[in-house]
Amino acid sequence: MKLHDLFAHMRPMFVGTATPEETAEAVYGEAATGVHGRRLALYDTLEPGRARELRLAFPACAQVVGEAWPALAAAYYRTTPWGAYDWAPAGDGFAAYLLTHDVTRDRPWLAEVATLEWALFNQPPIGVPTRDGPLRVGDGVRVLELTADIARWFVGRDRTSPPAARPGCAVIWTTPAEVAIVTPLDDAQRALFAQLAAGEVVLENIPASLAAVADTIERFSRAGILAGSLADVELPPIDVRSPPVVTVGRDLEAQYQLLAGVASREVDGAIQICTADGEAVMAGSDARLARVVEAFKTLAPLREILAVLATEVDAMTTVEIADALLDVGLLTRA
């Protein structure tokens, strides 16, 4: 058999359109159980090879999928081959492909993880930000709106649980040293970026204190995420009589309420938060946890809840506990 014919027979196995058994029959005229067929099967590296290449761009997706990742990578490769000029994966369509696969049946949010990871994988380094012109999002910075809190989940240490089922937003950029960074945005920062996209910044309409907004603008400008002059951004005088609870960077008018029957109890010195069935789903040693849970029992805007707790619990602690309650599904937000 000529070398050209050999490669022509073997190519289908390398691109995933033929099995080792079919290739062995085409090359040797025998089943893969024969000695030549068994040798040929050693070259069937489709699954581990494509899994390794695809994991370079989608490490979090690979972590979530686990043992099924090689088969998933090979199946995607069959629909969208790569490797004509290099072995960089063709990930443009991976998020859409995931939505057609069984792996997202119980994890529909995984497609948005893929969207975030592919954006991060391909984001070019930001340029040197200019300090003239209106305040704006810097060149090479991408803002992603997400239907789940993917960015906070992505940068967290624990990916064993799904992301919180609340809308999220992330800023993605790559430093001049080619370090890719994901930054989750809170409600106030998200409102700021929406105003920047619209070309008109009205700081009074951002749901946070002016001090918090000014800090965000300064930090993001220093990092190169924002470009333009800060001279035209006028921060009105801060009213010292305003309660400090408005510095947390959240939508203060959002309505919060615990699910019916959720309660706290003390067991061996620890505070447990339990469902209506008595199942403990959160625990802590800080007595403030029980006080915050009690405050959320009545439907009310976050602003009112923070004001009620202002003399007992600092605003950031209250918000952190609220986020934890949202993550485990004990608290609703509208």
Sequence and secondary structure as in RCSB ss.txt:
>XXXX:A:sequence
MKLHDLFAHMRPMFVGTATPEETAEAVYGEAATGVHGRRLALYDTLEPGRARELRLAFPACAQVVGEAWPALAAA
YYRTTPWGAYDWAPAGDGFAAYLLTHDVTRDRPWLAEVATLEWALFNQPPIGVPTRDGPLRVGDGVRVLELTADI
ARWFVGRDRTSPPAARPGCAVIWTTPAEVAIVTPLDDAQRALFAQLAAGEVVLENIPASLAAVADTIERFSRAGI
LAGSLADVELPPIDVRSPPVVTVGRDLEAQYQLLAGVASREVDGAIQICTADGEAVMAGSDARLARVVEAFKTLA
PLREILAVLATEVDAMTTVEIADALLDVGLLTRA
>XXXX:A:secstr
  HHHHHHHHHHHHTTSS HHHHHHHHHSS TTSHHHHHHHTT  HHHHHHHHHHHH HHHHHHHGGGHHHHHHH
HHHHS   SSS     TTHHHHHTTSGGGSS TTHHHHHHHHHHHHH  B      SSS EE TT EEEEESS H
HHHHHSS  SS   SS EEEEEEE TT  EEEEE  HHHHHHHHHHHHT   GGGSSS HHHHHHHHHHHHHHTS
EES STT       TTS GGGGS S TT EEEE TT EEEEETTEEEEE TT  EEEEES THHHHHHHHTTS E
EHHHHHHHHTTTS HHHHHHHHHHHHHTT EEE 
